[in-house]
Amino acid sequence: MVLTGSNYEALKTGNSAPNFSLPATDGKTYSLEDFKRAKALLVVFMCNHCPYVIPKIAELKRITADYKDKGLVVVGINPNEDKNYPEDSFENMQRIVEKENINFVYLRDESQEVAKAYGAVCTPDPFLFDENFKLVFHSRIDDTHGDEPANRHELYKAIGEFLEKEDITLEEQPSTGCSIKWLY
């Protein structure tokens, strides 16, 4: 396990979200067009086995539940290769959605092209976009790693500010987690 921080070079604030067409655990295939009615779109690169993702699932579910009616759509994307990390297979994604009662769309980026287009390097790695799919915030979920309780729910607060005022006062902090498990 290599601890890696967010990359701010590939996708900068104001840049458009790269499009995708990816299969979801619900049996559908999604692209950005499917979220065009969202006031905000949170894309989180994540996986099933990362010890930095697992404790954040509850917070992602809370964000989804609390902000869904205010126009937020949350999308998780798993780019990890599953030959060496079988716990990140599509079948195991479906199992974790059921086991954890995940309430957001969970997509599989088997080719890893989407993760590369976004500049995602770690799990979790969250990107918040506005209604025009322009990047407005790329920061960590909260101020802790592992199982420690969070002192500041930064992403939750940033989304709330954005949905209410279309402005975010929080400073971006790099997300830190396991490196994406690349095919090469």
C-alpha positions in Angstrom: 0.0 0.0 0.0 1.5 3.3 -1.1 0.1 6.5 0.5 -0.5 9.0 -2.3 -1.9 12.6 -2.4 -4.1 14.3 -5.0 -2.8 15.5 -8.3 -3.7 19.1 -9.1 -2.1 19.3 -12.5 -4.4 17.3 -14.8 -7.7 18.9 -13.9 -7.8 22.4 -12.6 -10.6 24.5 -11.1 -12.8 25.7 -13.9 -11.9 22.8 -16.2 -14.7 20.6 -17.7 -15.2 17.1 -16.4 -14.0 14.5 -18.8 -16.9 12.5 -20.2 -17.2 8.8 -19.6 -19.4 5.9 -20.4 -19.1 3.3 -17.6 -21.1 0.3 -16.2 -22.7 0.7 -12.8 -23.5 -1.9 -10.1 -27.2 -1.3 -10.8 -26.8 -2.8 -14.3 -27.0 0.6 -16.2 -24.3 2.4 -18.1 -23.8 6.1 -17.2 -22.2 9.1 -18.8 -22.1 12.8 -17.8 -25.3 13.4 -19.8 -27.2 11.2 -17.3 -26.4 13.8 -14.6 -27.2 17.0 -16.6 -30.1 17.9 -14.2 -27.8 18.0 -11.2 -27.0 21.3 -9.6 -23.7 19.7 -8.5 -21.9 16.5 -9.3 -19.5 14.8 -6.9 -17.2 12.2 -8.5 -15.2 10.2 -6.1 -12.5 7.8 -7.3 -12.7 4.9 -4.8 -12.5 1.1 -4.5 -13.7 -1.7 -2.3 -10.6 -2.6 -0.3 -8.7 0.6 0.5 -8.4 1.2 4.2 -8.7 4.9 3.5 -12.0 4.5 1.6 -13.8 2.1 3.8 -14.2 4.5 6.7 -15.4 7.2 4.3 -18.3 5.2 2.9 -20.6 6.3 5.8 -19.7 10.0 5.1 -20.3 9.6 1.4 -23.7 8.1 2.1 -24.5 11.0 4.5 -23.5 13.5 1.9 -25.7 11.7 -0.7 -28.7 11.5 1.6 -28.5 15.1 3.0 -27.8 16.8 -0.4 -29.7 14.7 -2.9 -32.9 16.8 -2.6 -30.8 20.0 -3.0 -29.5 18.9 -6.4 -26.3 16.9 -5.7 -25.5 13.7 -7.4 -22.7 11.5 -6.1 -20.9 9.0 -8.3 -18.2 6.6 -7.1 -15.8 5.3 -9.7 -13.6 2.2 -9.1 -10.5 2.3 -11.4 -8.4 -0.4 -9.7 -7.2 -3.4 -11.7 -8.7 -6.6 -10.3 -6.2 -9.2 -11.4 -3.9 -8.5 -8.4 -6.7 -6.9 -6.3 -9.7 -9.3 -6.8 -11.6 -7.6 -4.0 -12.0 -4.6 -6.4 -13.8 -6.7 -9.1 -17.1 -5.6 -10.5 -18.8 -8.5 -8.7 -17.3 -7.4 -5.4 -18.4 -3.8 -6.1 -22.0 -5.2 -6.4 -21.6 -7.0 -3.1 -20.3 -4.0 -1.3 -23.1 -1.8 -2.6 -25.6 -4.3 -1.1 -23.7 -4.9 2.1 -23.1 -1.2 2.9 -26.5 0.0 1.5 -24.6 2.4 -0.8 -27.0 5.1 -1.9 -25.0 6.6 -4.8 -24.1 5.4 -8.3 -21.0 3.2 -8.3 -19.2 2.8 -11.6 -16.4 0.5 -12.9 -13.5 2.1 -14.9 -11.9 -1.1 -16.0 -9.7 0.5 -18.7 -8.6 3.2 -16.2 -9.0 5.8 -19.0 -11.4 7.9 -16.9 -9.2 8.0 -13.8 -6.3 9.1 -16.0 -8.4 11.8 -17.7 -9.4 13.2 -14.3 -5.9 13.0 -13.0 -7.0 10.7 -10.1 -4.1 9.1 -8.3 -5.5 7.9 -5.0 -8.5 6.4 -3.3 -10.5 8.3 -2.2 -10.0 11.2 -4.6 -13.2 13.5 -4.7 -13.9 16.1 -7.5 -16.9 18.5 -7.2 -18.4 19.9 -10.4 -21.1 22.6 -10.9 -24.2 22.2 -13.1 -22.1 22.8 -16.2 -19.6 20.1 -15.2 -16.9 22.6 -14.4 -14.6 21.7 -11.5 -15.2 23.8 -8.4 -13.5 21.9 -5.6 -11.0 19.0 -5.5 -10.2 18.2 -1.9 -10.3 15.6 0.8 -13.4 14.2 2.4 -12.4 15.2 6.0 -9.4 15.8 8.2 -8.7 12.1 9.1 -7.3 8.9 7.7 -8.2 5.4 8.6 -10.7 4.8 11.4 -10.0 8.1 13.4 -13.2 10.2 13.9 -13.3 13.3 11.8 -12.9 16.7 13.4 -13.9 18.6 10.3 -16.2 17.3 7.6 -14.7 19.5 5.0 -16.3 18.1 1.8 -19.7 18.1 3.5 -19.3 21.7 4.4 -18.0 22.7 1.0 -20.9 21.0 -0.8 -23.4 22.8 1.5 -21.8 26.2 0.8 -21.8 25.5 -2.9 -25.4 24.4 -3.1 -26.5 27.4 -1.0 -24.3 30.2 -2.2 -22.5 28.8 -5.3 -19.3 29.7 -3.5 -16.8 27.7 -1.4 -14.8 29.4 1.3 -12.8 26.3 2.4 -9.3 25.9 1.1 -8.6 22.7 -0.8 -6.6 20.1 0.9 -5.2 17.1 -1.0 -6.9 13.8 -0.4 -4.5 11.2 0.7 -5.1 7.4 0.3 -3.9 4.3 -1.4 -2.5 4.7 -4.9 -4.7 3.6 -7.7 -3.8 0.1 -8.7 -2.8 0.7 -12.3 -2.7 -2.0 -15.0 0.9 -1.3 -16.0 
